[in-house]
Amino acid sequence: MLHYAAVFLIIAIIAAVLGFGGIAGTSAGIAKLLFLVFLVLFVLSLILGRKKPSI
């Protein structure tokens, strides 16, 4: 998921340099959303992570 966020960020940067404001804004928004979803899932996996096996 973090990979897709980086891809959309690169698309947004390239579109902004070429002057496509709408595409750049949309791509940046998608990249932001994917990064936030990644962060939430990462924090949840840290909190709920592996449990020690009971003996």
PyMOL Python script that loads the backbone (N, CA, C, O; Angstrom):
from pymol import cmd

cmd.read_pdbstr("""\
ATOM      1  N   MET A   1       0.830  -1.186   0.000  1.00  0.00           N
ATOM      2  CA  MET A   1       0.000   0.000   0.000  1.00  0.00           C
ATOM      3  C   MET A   1       0.873   1.248   0.000  1.00  0.00           C
ATOM      4  O   MET A   1       0.556   2.243  -0.652  1.00  0.00           O
ATOM      5  N   LEU A   2       1.952   1.182   0.725  1.00  0.00           N
ATOM      6  CA  LEU A   2       2.865   2.320   0.746  1.00  0.00           C
ATOM      7  C   LEU A   2       3.470   2.541  -0.641  1.00  0.00           C
ATOM      8  O   LEU A   2       3.755   3.674  -1.028  1.00  0.00           O
ATOM      9  N   HIS A   3       3.661   1.461  -1.376  1.00  0.00           N
ATOM     10  CA  HIS A   3       4.177   1.553  -2.739  1.00  0.00           C
ATOM     11  C   HIS A   3       3.212   2.352  -3.624  1.00  0.00           C
ATOM     12  O   HIS A   3       3.638   3.222  -4.383  1.00  0.00           O
ATOM     13  N   TYR A   4       1.913   2.052  -3.522  1.00  0.00           N
ATOM     14  CA  TYR A   4       0.921   2.762  -4.320  1.00  0.00           C
ATOM     15  C   TYR A   4       0.846   4.240  -3.943  1.00  0.00           C
ATOM     16  O   TYR A   4       0.649   5.091  -4.809  1.00  0.00           O
ATOM     17  N   ALA A   5       1.002   4.545  -2.667  1.00  0.00           N
ATOM     18  CA  ALA A   5       1.016   5.944  -2.241  1.00  0.00           C
ATOM     19  C   ALA A   5       2.196   6.677  -2.879  1.00  0.00           C
ATOM     20  O   ALA A   5       2.057   7.815  -3.328  1.00  0.00           O
ATOM     21  N   ALA A   6       3.353   6.021  -2.914  1.00  0.00           N
ATOM     22  CA  ALA A   6       4.529   6.643  -3.535  1.00  0.00           C
ATOM     23  C   ALA A   6       4.332   6.826  -5.035  1.00  0.00           C
ATOM     24  O   ALA A   6       4.752   7.837  -5.598  1.00  0.00           O
ATOM     25  N   VAL A   7       3.697   5.854  -5.685  1.00  0.00           N
ATOM     26  CA  VAL A   7       3.442   5.955  -7.127  1.00  0.00           C
ATOM     27  C   VAL A   7       2.522   7.138  -7.421  1.00  0.00           C
ATOM     28  O   VAL A   7       2.788   7.918  -8.335  1.00  0.00           O
ATOM     29  N   PHE A   8       1.440   7.276  -6.650  1.00  0.00           N
ATOM     30  CA  PHE A   8       0.530   8.395  -6.872  1.00  0.00           C
ATOM     31  C   PHE A   8       1.199   9.727  -6.563  1.00  0.00           C
ATOM     32  O   PHE A   8       0.899  10.729  -7.210  1.00  0.00           O
ATOM     33  N   LEU A   9       2.100   9.755  -5.585  1.00  0.00           N
ATOM     34  CA  LEU A   9       2.828  10.987  -5.286  1.00  0.00           C
ATOM     35  C   LEU A   9       3.727  11.370  -6.454  1.00  0.00           C
ATOM     36  O   LEU A   9       3.812  12.547  -6.802  1.00  0.00           O
ATOM     37  N   ILE A  10       4.390  10.412  -7.056  1.00  0.00           N
ATOM     38  CA  ILE A  10       5.245  10.693  -8.215  1.00  0.00           C
ATOM     39  C   ILE A  10       4.409  11.163  -9.396  1.00  0.00           C
ATOM     40  O   ILE A  10       4.800  12.088 -10.108  1.00  0.00           O
ATOM     41  N   ILE A  11       3.256  10.528  -9.608  1.00  0.00           N
ATOM     42  CA  ILE A  11       2.355  10.969 -10.680  1.00  0.00           C
ATOM     43  C   ILE A  11       1.919  12.412 -10.433  1.00  0.00           C
ATOM     44  O   ILE A  11       1.858  13.214 -11.365  1.00  0.00           O
ATOM     45  N   ALA A  12       1.617  12.741  -9.177  1.00  0.00           N
ATOM     46  CA  ALA A  12       1.191  14.102  -8.844  1.00  0.00           C
ATOM     47  C   ALA A  12       2.303  15.115  -9.112  1.00  0.00           C
ATOM     48  O   ALA A  12       2.042  16.204  -9.623  1.00  0.00           O
ATOM     49  N   ILE A  13       3.521  14.763  -8.773  1.00  0.00           N
ATOM     50  CA  ILE A  13       4.647  15.685  -8.996  1.00  0.00           C
ATOM     51  C   ILE A  13       4.870  15.898 -10.485  1.00  0.00           C
ATOM     52  O   ILE A  13       5.059  17.031 -10.930  1.00  0.00           O
ATOM     53  N   ILE A  14       4.849  14.816 -11.259  1.00  0.00           N
ATOM     54  CA  ILE A  14       5.052  14.936 -12.707  1.00  0.00           C
ATOM     55  C   ILE A  14       3.921  15.746 -13.341  1.00  0.00           C
ATOM     56  O   ILE A  14       4.174  16.595 -14.195  1.00  0.00           O
ATOM     57  N   ALA A  15       2.684  15.491 -12.933  1.00  0.00           N
ATOM     58  CA  ALA A  15       1.549  16.230 -13.482  1.00  0.00           C
ATOM     59  C   ALA A  15       1.626  17.707 -13.118  1.00  0.00           C
ATOM     60  O   ALA A  15       1.271  18.565 -13.927  1.00  0.00           O
ATOM     61  N   ALA A  16       2.084  18.008 -11.912  1.00  0.00           N
ATOM     62  CA  ALA A  16       2.207  19.410 -11.497  1.00  0.00           C
ATOM     63  C   ALA A  16       3.280  20.129 -12.316  1.00  0.00           C
ATOM     64  O   ALA A  16       3.099  21.282 -12.708  1.00  0.00           O
ATOM     65  N   VAL A  17       4.385  19.451 -12.571  1.00  0.00           N
ATOM     66  CA  VAL A  17       5.460  20.055 -13.364  1.00  0.00           C
ATOM     67  C   VAL A  17       4.985  20.323 -14.791  1.00  0.00           C
ATOM     68  O   VAL A  17       5.348  21.334 -15.391  1.00  0.00           O
ATOM     69  N   LEU A  18       4.168  19.411 -15.333  1.00  0.00           N
ATOM     70  CA  LEU A  18       3.679  19.569 -16.697  1.00  0.00           C
ATOM     71  C   LEU A  18       2.469  20.498 -16.797  1.00  0.00           C
ATOM     72  O   LEU A  18       2.018  20.812 -17.898  1.00  0.00           O
ATOM     73  N   GLY A  19       1.947  20.934 -15.657  1.00  0.00           N
ATOM     74  CA  GLY A  19       0.866  21.915 -15.675  1.00  0.00           C
ATOM     75  C   GLY A  19      -0.533  21.339 -15.618  1.00  0.00           C
ATOM     76  O   GLY A  19      -1.500  22.061 -15.863  1.00  0.00           O
ATOM     77  N   PHE A  20      -0.671  20.080 -15.308  1.00  0.00           N
ATOM     78  CA  PHE A  20      -1.996  19.472 -15.190  1.00  0.00           C
ATOM     79  C   PHE A  20      -2.447  19.560 -13.734  1.00  0.00           C
ATOM     80  O   PHE A  20      -2.243  18.626 -12.958  1.00  0.00           O
ATOM     81  N   GLY A  21      -3.054  20.676 -13.370  1.00  0.00           N
ATOM     82  CA  GLY A  21      -3.416  20.933 -11.975  1.00  0.00           C
ATOM     83  C   GLY A  21      -4.448  19.978 -11.420  1.00  0.00           C
ATOM     84  O   GLY A  21      -4.325  19.532 -10.279  1.00  0.00           O
ATOM     85  N   GLY A  22      -5.468  19.653 -12.205  1.00  0.00           N
ATOM     86  CA  GLY A  22      -6.525  18.771 -11.730  1.00  0.00           C
ATOM     87  C   GLY A  22      -6.028  17.369 -11.451  1.00  0.00           C
ATOM     88  O   GLY A  22      -6.352  16.768 -10.427  1.00  0.00           O
ATOM     89  N   ILE A  23      -5.238  16.858 -12.376  1.00  0.00           N
ATOM     90  CA  ILE A  23      -4.683  15.513 -12.205  1.00  0.00           C
ATOM     91  C   ILE A  23      -3.697  15.496 -11.035  1.00  0.00           C
ATOM     92  O   ILE A  23      -3.652  14.536 -10.265  1.00  0.00           O
ATOM     93  N   ALA A  24      -2.918  16.552 -10.913  1.00  0.00           N
ATOM     94  CA  ALA A  24      -1.944  16.619  -9.821  1.00  0.00           C
ATOM     95  C   ALA A  24      -2.652  16.654  -8.468  1.00  0.00           C
ATOM     96  O   ALA A  24      -2.237  15.971  -7.532  1.00  0.00           O
ATOM     97  N   GLY A  25      -3.709  17.439  -8.362  1.00  0.00           N
ATOM     98  CA  GLY A  25      -4.446  17.519  -7.105  1.00  0.00           C
ATOM     99  C   GLY A  25      -5.116  16.214  -6.740  1.00  0.00           C
ATOM    100  O   GLY A  25      -5.102  15.800  -5.581  1.00  0.00           O
ATOM    101  N   THR A  26      -5.702  15.568  -7.732  1.00  0.00           N
ATOM    102  CA  THR A  26      -6.361  14.285  -7.482  1.00  0.00           C
ATOM    103  C   THR A  26      -5.352  13.219  -7.079  1.00  0.00           C
ATOM    104  O   THR A  26      -5.592  12.461  -6.140  1.00  0.00           O
ATOM    105  N   SER A  27      -4.239  13.157  -7.773  1.00  0.00           N
ATOM    106  CA  SER A  27      -3.204  12.174  -7.442  1.00  0.00           C
ATOM    107  C   SER A  27      -2.620  12.421  -6.056  1.00  0.00           C
ATOM    108  O   SER A  27      -2.358  11.476  -5.312  1.00  0.00           O
ATOM    109  N   ALA A  28      -2.419  13.668  -5.716  1.00  0.00           N
ATOM    110  CA  ALA A  28      -1.904  13.988  -4.381  1.00  0.00           C
ATOM    111  C   ALA A  28      -2.916  13.601  -3.312  1.00  0.00           C
ATOM    112  O   ALA A  28      -2.536  13.104  -2.252  1.00  0.00           O
ATOM    113  N   GLY A  29      -4.190  13.821  -3.575  1.00  0.00           N
ATOM    114  CA  GLY A  29      -5.227  13.425  -2.618  1.00  0.00           C
ATOM    115  C   GLY A  29      -5.281  11.921  -2.419  1.00  0.00           C
ATOM    116  O   GLY A  29      -5.420  11.440  -1.294  1.00  0.00           O
ATOM    117  N   ILE A  30      -5.169  11.177  -3.516  1.00  0.00           N
ATOM    118  CA  ILE A  30      -5.164   9.716  -3.418  1.00  0.00           C
ATOM    119  C   ILE A  30      -3.925   9.243  -2.660  1.00  0.00           C
ATOM    120  O   ILE A  30      -4.013   8.334  -1.835  1.00  0.00           O
ATOM    121  N   ALA A  31      -2.787   9.847  -2.933  1.00  0.00           N
ATOM    122  CA  ALA A  31      -1.551   9.467  -2.233  1.00  0.00           C
ATOM    123  C   ALA A  31      -1.679   9.734  -0.740  1.00  0.00           C
ATOM    124  O   ALA A  31      -1.242   8.927   0.081  1.00  0.00           O
ATOM    125  N   LYS A  32      -2.278  10.869  -0.388  1.00  0.00           N
ATOM    126  CA  LYS A  32      -2.481  11.197   1.027  1.00  0.00           C
ATOM    127  C   LYS A  32      -3.395  10.183   1.705  1.00  0.00           C
ATOM    128  O   LYS A  32      -3.120   9.728   2.815  1.00  0.00           O
ATOM    129  N   LEU A  33      -4.482   9.837   1.026  1.00  0.00           N
ATOM    130  CA  LEU A  33      -5.441   8.882   1.570  1.00  0.00           C
ATOM    131  C   LEU A  33      -4.800   7.510   1.765  1.00  0.00           C
ATOM    132  O   LEU A  33      -4.973   6.886   2.812  1.00  0.00           O
ATOM    133  N   LEU A  34      -4.068   7.043   0.766  1.00  0.00           N
ATOM    134  CA  LEU A  34      -3.410   5.743   0.880  1.00  0.00           C
ATOM    135  C   LEU A  34      -2.364   5.737   1.993  1.00  0.00           C
ATOM    136  O   LEU A  34      -2.207   4.736   2.692  1.00  0.00           O
ATOM    137  N   PHE A  35      -1.653   6.843   2.159  1.00  0.00           N
ATOM    138  CA  PHE A  35      -0.651   6.918   3.217  1.00  0.00           C
ATOM    139  C   PHE A  35      -1.312   6.889   4.589  1.00  0.00           C
ATOM    140  O   PHE A  35      -0.805   6.245   5.507  1.00  0.00           O
ATOM    141  N   LEU A  36      -2.446   7.585   4.738  1.00  0.00           N
ATOM    142  CA  LEU A  36      -3.150   7.567   6.020  1.00  0.00           C
ATOM    143  C   LEU A  36      -3.696   6.175   6.334  1.00  0.00           C
ATOM    144  O   LEU A  36      -3.637   5.731   7.481  1.00  0.00           O
ATOM    145  N   VAL A  37      -4.223   5.490   5.330  1.00  0.00           N
ATOM    146  CA  VAL A  37      -4.705   4.125   5.538  1.00  0.00           C
ATOM    147  C   VAL A  37      -3.533   3.223   5.933  1.00  0.00           C
ATOM    148  O   VAL A  37      -3.672   2.375   6.815  1.00  0.00           O
ATOM    149  N   PHE A  38      -2.389   3.405   5.286  1.00  0.00           N
ATOM    150  CA  PHE A  38      -1.199   2.641   5.639  1.00  0.00           C
ATOM    151  C   PHE A  38      -0.799   2.889   7.086  1.00  0.00           C
ATOM    152  O   PHE A  38      -0.492   1.945   7.815  1.00  0.00           O
ATOM    153  N   LEU A  39      -0.799   4.149   7.510  1.00  0.00           N
ATOM    154  CA  LEU A  39      -0.421   4.472   8.884  1.00  0.00           C
ATOM    155  C   LEU A  39      -1.370   3.840   9.891  1.00  0.00           C
ATOM    156  O   LEU A  39      -0.928   3.294  10.902  1.00  0.00           O
ATOM    157  N   VAL A  40      -2.666   3.909   9.624  1.00  0.00           N
ATOM    158  CA  VAL A  40      -3.648   3.324  10.530  1.00  0.00           C
ATOM    159  C   VAL A  40      -3.436   1.814  10.639  1.00  0.00           C
ATOM    160  O   VAL A  40      -3.430   1.266  11.742  1.00  0.00           O
ATOM    161  N   LEU A  41      -3.262   1.145   9.507  1.00  0.00           N
ATOM    162  CA  LEU A  41      -3.042  -0.294   9.536  1.00  0.00           C
ATOM    163  C   LEU A  41      -1.723  -0.653  10.215  1.00  0.00           C
ATOM    164  O   LEU A  41      -1.638  -1.672  10.900  1.00  0.00           O
ATOM    165  N   PHE A  42      -0.710   0.163  10.033  1.00  0.00           N
ATOM    166  CA  PHE A  42       0.586  -0.078  10.670  1.00  0.00           C
ATOM    167  C   PHE A  42       0.482   0.042  12.189  1.00  0.00           C
ATOM    168  O   PHE A  42       1.004  -0.800  12.920  1.00  0.00           O
ATOM    169  N   VAL A  43      -0.191   1.086  12.658  1.00  0.00           N
ATOM    170  CA  VAL A  43      -0.358   1.278  14.105  1.00  0.00           C
ATOM    171  C   VAL A  43      -1.203   0.149  14.698  1.00  0.00           C
ATOM    172  O   VAL A  43      -0.900  -0.356  15.779  1.00  0.00           O
ATOM    173  N   LEU A  44      -2.258  -0.241  13.991  1.00  0.00           N
ATOM    174  CA  LEU A  44      -3.080  -1.352  14.477  1.00  0.00           C
ATOM    175  C   LEU A  44      -2.277  -2.648  14.550  1.00  0.00           C
ATOM    176  O   LEU A  44      -2.438  -3.427  15.489  1.00  0.00           O
ATOM    177  N   SER A  45      -1.429  -2.874  13.581  1.00  0.00           N
ATOM    178  CA  SER A  45      -0.625  -4.094  13.614  1.00  0.00           C
ATOM    179  C   SER A  45       0.400  -4.047  14.743  1.00  0.00           C
ATOM    180  O   SER A  45       0.745  -5.087  15.303  1.00  0.00           O
ATOM    181  N   LEU A  46       0.891  -2.859  15.084  1.00  0.00           N
ATOM    182  CA  LEU A  46       1.802  -2.752  16.221  1.00  0.00           C
ATOM    183  C   LEU A  46       1.078  -3.014  17.534  1.00  0.00           C
ATOM    184  O   LEU A  46       1.602  -3.696  18.415  1.00  0.00           O
ATOM    185  N   ILE A  47      -0.125  -2.473  17.661  1.00  0.00           N
ATOM    186  CA  ILE A  47      -0.884  -2.622  18.904  1.00  0.00           C
ATOM    187  C   ILE A  47      -1.394  -4.048  19.066  1.00  0.00           C
ATOM    188  O   ILE A  47      -1.251  -4.652  20.129  1.00  0.00           O
ATOM    189  N   LEU A  48      -1.988  -4.576  18.008  1.00  0.00           N
ATOM    190  CA  LEU A  48      -2.595  -5.903  18.081  1.00  0.00           C
ATOM    191  C   LEU A  48      -1.654  -7.009  17.659  1.00  0.00           C
ATOM    192  O   LEU A  48      -2.049  -8.174  17.598  1.00  0.00           O
ATOM    193  N   GLY A  49      -0.407  -6.657  17.366  1.00  0.00           N
ATOM    194  CA  GLY A  49       0.601  -7.545  16.813  1.00  0.00           C
ATOM    195  C   GLY A  49       0.600  -8.968  17.324  1.00  0.00           C
ATOM    196  O   GLY A  49      -0.414  -9.474  17.805  1.00  0.00           O
ATOM    197  N   ARG A  50       1.716  -9.586  17.217  1.00  0.00           N
ATOM    198  CA  ARG A  50       1.843 -10.979  17.624  1.00  0.00           C
ATOM    199  C   ARG A  50       1.665 -11.110  19.130  1.00  0.00           C
ATOM    200  O   ARG A  50       2.206 -10.332  19.916  1.00  0.00           O
ATOM    201  N   LYS A  51       0.921 -12.079  19.488  1.00  0.00           N
ATOM    202  CA  LYS A  51       0.772 -12.421  20.908  1.00  0.00           C
ATOM    203  C   LYS A  51       1.745 -13.528  21.227  1.00  0.00           C
ATOM    204  O   LYS A  51       2.006 -14.395  20.393  1.00  0.00           O
ATOM    205  N   LYS A  52       2.277 -13.506  22.415  1.00  0.00           N
ATOM    206  CA  LYS A  52       3.159 -14.585  22.824  1.00  0.00           C
ATOM    207  C   LYS A  52       2.350 -15.860  22.971  1.00  0.00           C
ATOM    208  O   LYS A  52       1.260 -15.841  23.544  1.00  0.00           O
ATOM    209  N   PRO A  53       2.864 -16.957  22.466  1.00  0.00           N
ATOM    210  CA  PRO A  53       2.105 -18.201  22.585  1.00  0.00           C
ATOM    211  C   PRO A  53       1.995 -18.643  24.042  1.00  0.00           C
ATOM    212  O   PRO A  53       2.967 -18.586  24.794  1.00  0.00           O
ATOM    213  N   SER A  54       0.808 -19.080  24.427  1.00  0.00           N
ATOM    214  CA  SER A  54       0.626 -19.556  25.800  1.00  0.00           C
ATOM    215  C   SER A  54       1.104 -20.994  25.907  1.00  0.00           C
ATOM    216  O   SER A  54       0.891 -21.815  25.016  1.00  0.00           O
ATOM    217  N   ILE A  55       1.738 -21.260  26.997  1.00  0.00           N
ATOM    218  CA  ILE A  55       2.320 -22.599  27.191  1.00  0.00           C
ATOM    219  C   ILE A  55       1.378 -23.472  27.981  1.00  0.00           C
ATOM    220  O   ILE A  55       1.688 -24.633  28.246  1.00  0.00           O
TER     221      ILE A  55
END
""", "prot")
cmd.dss("prot")
cmd.show_as("cartoon", "prot")
cmd.util.cbc("prot")
cmd.orient("prot")
